[in-house]
Amino acid sequence: RRSRSPSATVRCRAGQGAGRPGEEKKKKKWSLRRFAGQLLFFRGGGLKRVATFPVRLVGKAVGLVRGKPKTTAEGDVVEVLFEAEAEGALGEEAAAGAPVVMVTGATGGVGKRCVATLLSRGARVRCLVRDAAKARAMLTASDCLDGAAPGSRLELCAADITQPKTLLPEHFEGVERVVCATACKVAPKEGDTENRDKYYQGIKFFDPEIVGDTPQAVDFGGVKNLLSAFQAGLGVGGGQDVLQMPGVASGFGSLDDVVMGGVSESSARVAAAGDSGLVFSGVVRTENNGGFASVRTRNLEPRLDLSAGSGLRLRLSGGAGLRYKVLLRTDPAFDAVGYACSFDTSKLSENEWEEVEIPFASFKPVFRAKTVPADEAPVLDPSNICSVQLMLSKFEYDGELNPKFEAGEFELRIASMEVYSEGEVDGEEGGAPRFVYVSSAGVTRPNRPGINVDEEPPAVKLNDALGGILTYKLEAEDLVRRSGLSHCVVRPCALTEEDEGADLVVSQGDTIRGKVARQDVASFIASAVMGEVPSSLGATFELGTTQPFPVPYVAGEGEGARTGEEWEEALRRANVRPGVTGKTVDGKYTATMTEEEAAAAEEEARSPQDAWYSW
């Protein structure tokens, strides 16, 4: 079914059926050179492996092949910047056992305030940043550390969430909560001060542009990478992208019908810079009784252990309505039983994406497109994967033809091949979300029917001009919501540098406009990850204030930060519920209903005559 962003969600099925594909008229001769090259690639590598040795050697030297982790200039993967002495023996014991809260985007306006607020609550905070030197200078400043409570601890690690190979397992050791406050960089076209003074006024005061990495790379790809690394550190199911695992994306080679006399040809290449994933493309021809093109990895060492998840979720574009196959292999022999599942794609425009979920239980044992009886082959063991294969074939299984096959050119773009899990998998109890994502009010509005963007905040109007800045935040929200982790998504209105404490507006359905202090957002996040706002679990909500835009809010004498109890009361008063997103589903705005409630209401509203015609 269609999702509410420019993507679709499709359930995979191991389809069978009849249907005769079209034939190409142009003939092409079988190639002995290609036949020999494909066999040489998979049977040990031969000359190709020798030729690529210098590349692999350089890869290890620059950290493309994961080995012993690189250290910071101080000699540690995780650097301790500050530690406040605990009070007494009991205090020391509590501090030693306190969970680590990771903050990404820790040098940004919201992120740095989250760090300071968490330290004031006695938390152990680990900042994951791209620029360690900048973070070290900013976060050790007195205004960040002055209020640190006894037992608090500030740590620093350097990584780039858009580059998954930089996210080391050591970064996530002991981490039990993540606050994701990263965002792509928006700046005035005419330039800004070193301290980004114009930016912190808000984009309504200048003509903005994206500087550096795109929203797709940061807000979607970065959040995906962060979730995957965090889940791997927790040891819970799902999140890992198979294409990002060592040796996978770079290990594909062609394995076409040339091995049986055919003339099809294909290739797999890593996506261009700025994108992620793999491009599987080529030409399928049916001469010489052929009719399939595929790419397959060499045998992987170490083998892939995907057993923490329930299946694979592929994010695709360019499928053109064809039916493809995924094959997983547990036997390293070249010509041995594999496990296959077919999946259908949709005809989408160039910039649209869809998602296909393939449960591991749907993979069936096959040998040369013939199913193997259950008593001759065990079920798939996802903890023991030695090879991954993608295929477009006119053949289905057991002599049946693929009903959704066309000969000719094809190009399937695969942004990710993510291991997913059904339901909540982290086993977290209590009122603290594992993952808090700082999104933005307005993320559902660019594609909402009836919206007049000229009446909306600038980010909505400029969404396309800024590279889909809200579109990709919404897609990141979806990643968080379906991650299986206990979570909270907070959508602030326009962020300001004003004092915290203005009268709050908490809402769902993504309709409010206004402003909110960055410190208010940080105060809520700190209370949530400390387990003081149980109503935040599984919730997505907007946060603003009643303060008029032209009037800066100045806190009165003696006013302090809101307590966790006050934040919980604010969410309860607003009737914040899990599952409410304000997205548009199948052209219908869900408002303050969950997607399931909206679908049920739509069904109930249909007249008996409409129902009859639909049936």
MIGUDO-98414 format. One record per residue (C-alpha): residue in one letter; x negated, y negated, z negated. Coordinates in steps of 0.25 Angstrom, whole numbers, plus 2048, in hexadecimal, padded with zeros to 3 digits. Each point is the difference from the previous one (the first is absolute). Example, Ala and Ser with C-alpha at 12.3 -4.5 7.8 and 13.67 -1.06 7.14 Angstrom:
! residues 2
 resn   X   Y   Z
    a 7CF 812 7E1
    s 7FA 7F2 802
! end
This chain:
! residues 615
 resn   X   Y   Z
    r 800 800 800
    r 7FC 7F2 802
    s 7F9 7F9 7F4
    r 803 7F2 7FD
    s 7F3 7FA 804
    p 7FB 802 80E
    s 7FE 80F 7FE
    a 808 80C 800
    t 800 80C 7F7
    v 802 80E 806
    r 801 80D 7FA
    c 7F7 80A 807
    r 806 80D 805
    a 7F9 80D 806
    g 80A 7FF 80C
    q 802 80B 80A
    g 808 800 80D
    a 800 800 80F
    g 7FD 7F5 80A
    r 7F8 7FF 80C
    p 7F6 7F5 801
    g 7FD 7F8 80C
    e 7F4 804 809
    e 7F5 7F7 805
    k 7FE 800 80F
    k 7F1 7FC 800
    k 7F7 80B 7FF
    k 7F3 800 7F8
    k 7F5 80B 800
    w 7FC 808 7F4
    s 7F3 7FB 7FA
    l 7F5 80A 7FC
    r 7F8 7F5 7F9
    r 80C 7FB 7F8
    f 803 80F 7FC
    a 7F1 802 7FC
    g 800 7F3 7F8
    q 80C 803 7F8
    l 7FB 80E 7FC
    l 7F2 7FA 7FC
    f 807 7F5 7F8
    f 807 80A 7F7
    r 7F6 80C 800
    g 7F6 7FA 7F7
    g 7FE 7F2 807
    g 7F3 804 808
    l 7FA 7F5 807
    k 80B 7F6 7FC
    r 7FD 802 7F2
    v 7F1 7FE 802
    a 803 7F3 808
    t 809 7FA 7F5
    f 7F6 803 7F5
    p 7FA 7F2 800
    v 80E 7FA 7FF
    r 804 809 7F5
    l 7F3 7FC 7F9
    v 802 7F1 801
    g 80E 803 7FB
    k 7FB 806 7F3
    a 7F6 7F5 7FE
    v 80B 7F5 801
    g 80A 807 7F8
    l 80A 805 80B
    v 7FE 80E 7FB
    r 804 801 7F1
    g 7F5 805 7F8
    k 7FA 7FB 7F3
    p 807 7F2 7FD
    k 7F9 7F3 802
    t 7FD 7F8 7F4
    t 802 7F1 7FD
    a 7F4 7F7 7FF
    e 800 803 7F1
    g 7FF 80F 802
    d 80E 805 7FD
    v 80C 802 809
    v 809 7FA 7F5
    e 7F9 7F4 7FA
    v 804 7FB 7F2
    l 801 7F1 800
    f 806 7FE 7F2
    e 804 808 7F3
    a 807 7FA 7F4
    e 7FC 807 7F3
    a 80C 808 7FA
    e 804 7FE 7F2
    g 7FD 80C 7F7
    a 7FF 80F 802
    l 80E 801 804
    g 7FF 7F5 80A
    e 7F4 806 806
    e 807 80D 802
    a 80C 7FA 806
    a 7F7 7F7 80A
    a 7F8 80C 804
    g 80D 808 804
    a 807 7F4 806
    p 804 802 80F
    v 7F9 7F8 80B
    v 808 7F7 808
    m 7FB 7FD 80E
    v 803 7F2 806
    t 7FD 7FE 80F
    g 800 7F2 805
    a 7FA 7FC 7F3
    t 7FA 7F3 805
    g 80D 7FB 806
    g 80A 7F7 7F9
    v 809 80B 7FA
    g 7F5 80A 7FF
    k 7F6 7F8 7F7
    r 80C 7FC 7F7
    c 804 80F 7FF
    v 7F2 803 7FB
    a 7FF 7F5 7F6
    t 80E 803 7FA
    l 7FD 80F 7FF
    l 7F3 7FD 7F9
    s 808 7F8 7F6
    r 809 80C 7FE
    g 7F3 809 7FC
    a 800 807 80D
    r 7F5 807 808
    v 800 7F9 80D
    r 7F8 805 80C
    c 800 7F6 80C
    l 7FE 806 80E
    v 7FB 7F4 809
    r 7F9 7FF 80D
    d 7F7 7F4 7FC
    a 7F9 805 7F3
    a 7F8 7F3 7FE
    k 80C 7F7 802
    a 808 809 7F6
    r 7F5 801 7F6
    a 7FF 7F0 7FF
    m 80F 7FE 800
    l 804 80B 7F6
    t 7F5 7FD 7F6
    a 804 7F1 7FF
    s 805 7FC 7F2
    d 80E 7FE 804
    c 801 80E 804
    l 7F9 806 7F4
    d 803 7F6 7F4
    g 80E 807 7FD
    a 7FB 80E 801
    a 805 809 7F5
    p 7F7 809 7F7
    g 7FE 80D 807
    s 802 7FA 80E
    r 7F6 804 80B
    l 7FD 7FA 80E
    e 7FA 808 80B
    l 7FD 7FE 80E
    c 7FF 808 80D
    a 7FD 7FC 80E
    a 809 806 80C
    d 808 7FC 80B
    i 80E 806 800
    t 801 7FF 810
    q 7F4 809 800
    p 804 80D 7F9
    k 7F1 806 800
    t 7FD 7F5 7F6
    l 80A 804 7F6
    l 7F8 80A 7F8
    p 805 80A 7F6
    e 7F8 7FA 7F6
    h 808 7F3 801
    f 80C 807 7FB
    e 7FB 808 7F5
    g 809 7FE 7F4
    v 809 7F6 808
    e 80F 802 7FB
    r 806 7F4 806
    v 7FE 7F7 80C
    v 804 7F2 803
    c 7FF 7FD 80F
    a 7FF 7F1 801
    t 7F9 800 80E
    a 805 7F8 80C
    c 7FA 7FC 80D
    k 7F9 7F2 800
    v 809 7F4 804
    a 7F9 7F3 802
    p 803 7F2 807
    k 7FC 7FF 80E
    e 7F9 7F3 7FD
    g 7F7 807 7F5
    d 801 800 7F1
    t 7F7 7FD 7F4
    e 7F7 80B 7FA
    n 80A 802 7F5
    r 80C 801 80A
    d 807 7F4 7FA
    k 809 7FE 80C
    y 804 80F 800
    y 804 7FF 7F2
    q 80A 7F5 803
    g 808 80A 808
    i 801 802 80F
    k 80B 7F6 802
    f 7F6 7F5 7FF
    f 7F7 804 80B
    d 7FF 807 80E
    p 7FB 80E 7FC
    e 7F9 80B 807
    i 7FA 80E 7FC
    v 7F1 800 7FD
    g 7F9 80D 800
    d 807 80E 7FF
    t 80E 801 806
    p 80D 802 7F8
    q 800 80E 806
    a 7F2 803 7FB
    v 802 7FB 7F2
    d 80F 800 7FC
    f 803 80E 807
    g 7F3 807 802
    g 7F9 7FB 7F3
    v 80C 804 7F8
    k 800 80E 806
    n 7F2 802 7FE
    l 801 7FB 7F1
    l 80C 809 7FD
    s 7F8 80C 806
    a 7F4 7FE 7F8
    f 807 7FD 7F3
    q 809 80D 802
    a 7F3 808 803
    g 7FA 7FA 7F3
    l 80D 804 7F8
    g 800 80E 806
    v 80E 7FF 804
    g 807 804 80D
    g 800 7F7 80D
    g 7FA 7F4 805
    q 7F4 805 806
    d 7FE 7FD 80F
    v 7FB 80D 807
    l 7FA 7F7 80B
    q 7F7 7F9 7F6
    m 7FB 80C 7FA
    p 7F1 803 803
    g 7FE 806 80E
    v 80E 800 805
    a 803 7F4 809
    s 7F2 800 806
    g 800 810 801
    f 80A 801 80B
    g 7FD 806 80D
    s 808 804 80D
    l 806 80E 800
    d 809 800 80D
    d 806 80A 809
    v 7F2 800 808
    v 7FD 80C 7F6
    m 80A 808 808
    g 7FF 7FB 80E
    g 808 7F3 7FF
    v 7FC 7F2 803
    s 806 7F7 7F5
    e 7F7 7F7 7F9
    s 800 7F8 7F3
    s 7F8 7F9 7F6
    a 801 7FA 7F2
    r 7F9 7F3 7FC
    v 800 7F9 7F3
    a 809 7F3 801
    a 7FA 7F3 803
    a 7FA 7F7 7F6
    g 80B 7F9 7F8
    d 809 80C 801
    s 800 80D 7F9
    g 802 80F 804
    l 7FE 808 80D
    v 804 7FF 80F
    f 804 80D 806
    s 801 7FE 80F
    g 7FE 807 80E
    v 807 806 80C
    v 808 80D 7FF
    r 801 808 80D
    t 807 80C 803
    e 7F8 806 80C
    n 7F9 80E 7FE
    n 80B 804 7F6
    g 7FA 7F6 7F6
    g 808 7F5 7F9
    f 7FA 7FC 7F3
    a 7F6 7F6 7FA
    s 7FB 800 7F2
    v 7F5 7FB 7F7
    r 7FA 807 7F4
    t 7F6 7FE 7F6
    r 7F4 808 7FE
    n 800 809 7F4
    l 800 7F6 7F4
    e 7F6 802 7F4
    p 804 7FE 7F5
    r 80E 805 804
    l 80C 7F7 7FD
    d 808 803 7F4
    l 80E 7FA 803
    s 807 808 7F5
    a 804 7F5 7F7
    g 80A 7FB 80B
    s 80D 806 806
    g 7FD 7FD 80F
    l 7FA 7F6 80A
    r 806 7F3 803
    l 7FB 7FA 80E
    r 802 7F2 803
    l 801 7FF 810
    s 802 7F7 80C
    g 800 804 80F
    g 807 80D 7FE
    a 809 7FD 80C
    g 80B 80A 7FB
    l 7F7 80C 802
    r 7FE 80C 7F7
    y 7F2 802 7FB
    k 7FA 80B 7F6
    v 7F7 7FF 7F4
    l 7F8 80C 7FD
    l 7F8 803 7F3
    r 7F6 80B 7FF
    t 7FB 808 7F5
    d 7F7 80A 808
    p 7F3 7FA 805
    a 800 80A 80C
    f 802 7F9 80D
    d 80B 808 805
    a 808 804 7F4
    v 80E 7FE 7FA
    g 804 7F2 7FD
    y 80C 7F9 7FA
    a 808 7F8 809
    c 80C 7F6 7FF
    s 807 7F8 80B
    f 804 7F2 7FE
    d 809 7F7 809
    t 7FC 7F1 803
    s 809 7F5 803
    k 800 7F6 80C
    l 7FB 7F3 7F9
    s 7FB 7F3 805
    e 7F1 7FD 800
    n 800 7FA 7F2
    e 809 809 7F9
    w 7FC 80C 7F7
    e 807 80C 7FB
    e 7FD 80A 7F5
    v 802 80F 801
    e 7FF 809 7F4
    i 7FB 80F 801
    p 802 808 7F4
    f 7F5 80B 7FE
    a 80B 80A 7FF
    s 804 7FD 80F
    f 7F3 805 805
    k 801 80E 806
    p 7F4 809 804
    v 7FE 801 80F
    f 7F6 806 809
    r 7FF 7FA 80E
    a 80E 7FA 7FF
    k 806 80D 7FB
    t 805 801 7F2
    v 7F9 80A 7F7
    p 80A 809 7F7
    a 800 7FD 7F1
    d 7FA 80E 7FD
    e 7F4 7FD 808
    a 7FC 7F2 7FC
    p 802 7F9 7F2
    v 807 7F2 7FF
    l 7F7 7F4 802
    d 7F7 7FD 7F4
    p 7FE 7F1 800
    s 7F5 801 7F7
    n 7F7 806 80A
    i 801 7F8 80D
    c 7F3 802 809
    s 806 7F9 80D
    v 80B 7F6 805
    q 805 801 80E
    l 80A 7F7 808
    m 807 805 80C
    l 809 7FC 80C
    s 805 80C 807
    k 80B 805 809
    f 800 80D 7F8
    e 808 801 7F3
    y 7FF 80E 7F9
    d 802 80E 805
    g 802 7FD 80F
    e 80A 7F4 7FE
    l 7FD 7F3 807
    n 7FF 7F2 7F9
    p 80D 7F9 803
    k 7FA 7F3 7FD
    f 7F3 801 809
    e 7FC 7F8 80C
    a 7F4 802 809
    g 7F7 7F4 802
    e 7F9 7F5 7F8
    f 802 7FF 7F1
    e 7FA 7F8 7F4
    l 804 803 7F2
    r 7FB 7F6 7F5
    i 7FF 805 7F2
    a 7FE 7F6 7F6
    s 800 80A 7F4
    m 802 80E 7FD
    e 803 7FF 7F1
    v 803 80B 7F6
    y 80D 7FD 7F9
    s 807 806 7F5
    e 80F 801 7FD
    g 805 7F8 7F4
    e 7F8 7FA 7F4
    v 7F4 808 7FF
    d 7F7 7F9 7F6
    g 807 805 7F3
    e 7FF 7F2 7FA
    e 809 7FE 7F4
    g 804 7F4 7F8
    g 803 7F2 806
    a 7F3 7FC 807
    p 7FF 801 80F
    r 7F4 806 806
    f 7FF 7F7 80C
    v 804 7F1 800
    y 801 7F9 80E
    v 800 7F1 801
    s 808 7FE 80D
    s 808 7F4 804
    a 80E 7FA 800
    g 805 800 80E
    v 7FA 80D 805
    t 80E 806 805
    r 805 7F3 807
    p 7F9 800 80D
    n 808 80B 806
    r 80D 7FE 7F8
    p 80C 7FD 808
    g 806 7F2 7FF
    i 7F4 7FA 7FA
    n 7FC 7F1 804
    v 7F1 800 7FF
    d 800 7F1 800
    e 807 800 7F3
    e 7F6 80A 7FA
    p 7F3 7FE 7F9
    p 7F4 7FD 809
    a 7FB 80F 800
    v 80D 805 806
    k 800 7F6 80B
    l 7F1 802 803
    n 800 80F 7FE
    d 7FD 804 80E
    a 7F6 7F4 802
    l 7F8 806 7F3
    g 7FF 80E 806
    g 80C 806 7F9
    i 7FC 7FB 7F2
    l 80D 804 7FA
    t 803 80C 809
    y 7F3 807 7FB
    k 803 7FD 7F2
    l 80E 806 801
    e 7F9 80D 807
    a 7F6 800 7F4
    e 80C 7FF 7F6
    d 806 80D 807
    l 7F2 807 7FE
    v 801 7FD 7F1
    r 80E 804 7FF
    r 7FE 80D 806
    s 7F3 803 7FA
    g 805 809 7F5
    l 7FA 7F7 7F6
    s 808 7F8 7F5
    h 7FF 7F2 806
    c 806 7F2 800
    v 800 7F6 80B
    v 801 7F1 7FD
    r 803 7F6 80A
    p 7FD 7F2 7FB
    c 805 7F3 807
    a 7F7 7F5 804
    l 7F4 801 7F7
    t 7FB 7F4 7F8
    e 7F5 7FB 7F7
    e 80A 7FB 7F6
    d 802 804 7F1
    e 807 80D 7FD
    g 80D 7FF 7F9
    a 80A 7FA 809
    d 80E 806 800
    l 800 80D 807
    v 808 805 80C
    v 7FF 80F 801
    s 808 806 80C
    q 801 80C 80A
    g 805 800 80E
    d 7F5 7F6 805
    t 808 7F3 801
    i 7FA 7F6 7F6
    r 7F7 7F4 804
    g 7F8 7F8 7F7
    k 7F3 801 7F8
    v 7F9 807 7F5
    a 7F3 7FD 7F8
    r 7F5 80A 803
    q 7FE 802 7F1
    d 80F 804 7FF
    v 7FD 80B 809
    a 7F3 804 7F9
    s 808 800 7F3
    f 80A 809 805
    i 7F6 80A 806
    a 7F8 801 7F3
    s 80D 803 7F8
    a 804 80A 80A
    v 7F3 808 801
    m 800 800 7F1
    g 80D 808 800
    e 808 7F4 7FA
    v 80A 7FE 80C
    p 806 80E 802
    s 80B 7FA 80A
    s 7F5 7FD 80A
    l 7FE 80F 802
    g 803 803 80F
    a 805 7F2 802
    t 7FE 7F6 80B
    f 805 7F2 7FD
    e 7FE 7F1 803
    l 7FA 7F7 7F5
    g 802 7F1 801
    t 804 7F4 7F7
    t 80B 7F5 7FF
    q 7F5 7F5 801
    p 802 7F7 80C
    f 7F5 800 80A
    p 7FC 7F1 7FF
    v 800 801 7F1
    p 7F3 806 7F9
    y 804 808 7F4
    v 7F8 7FC 7F4
    a 801 809 7F4
    g 804 7FA 7F3
    e 7F7 7FF 7F3
    g 800 80E 7F9
    e 806 808 80C
    g 7F8 80D 802
    a 800 80C 80A
    r 80D 808 801
    t 800 80D 7F8
    g 802 80E 805
    e 80E 800 7FA
    e 804 7F3 806
    w 7FC 805 80E
    e 808 80D 7FD
    e 80C 7F7 7FD
    a 7FE 7F8 80C
    l 801 80D 809
    r 80B 806 7F8
    r 808 7F3 801
    a 7FE 800 810
    n 805 80E 800
    v 7F3 805 807
    r 801 80E 806
    p 7F7 80A 806
    g 802 802 80F
    v 805 7F2 804
    t 7F8 7FA 80A
    g 808 7F6 808
    k 7FC 807 80D
    t 807 801 80D
    v 804 80E 804
    d 805 804 80D
    g 804 7F1 802
    k 807 7FE 7F3
    y 7FB 7F8 7F5
    t 800 808 7F3
    a 801 7F4 7F6
    t 800 805 7F2
    m 803 80E 803
    t 7F7 80C 801
    e 7FE 805 80E
    e 809 80C 7FC
    e 80B 7F7 7FB
    a 800 7F8 80C
    a 801 80C 809
    a 80B 805 7F8
    a 807 7F3 800
    e 7FF 7FF 80F
    e 806 80E 802
    e 80B 7FD 7F7
    a 803 7F3 807
    r 802 807 80E
    s 80E 802 804
    p 805 80E 803
    q 801 7FD 80F
    d 7F1 7FC 800
    a 7FD 80C 7F8
    w 807 809 80B
    y 7F9 7F9 80C
    s 7F2 801 7F9
    w 803 80F 7FD
! end
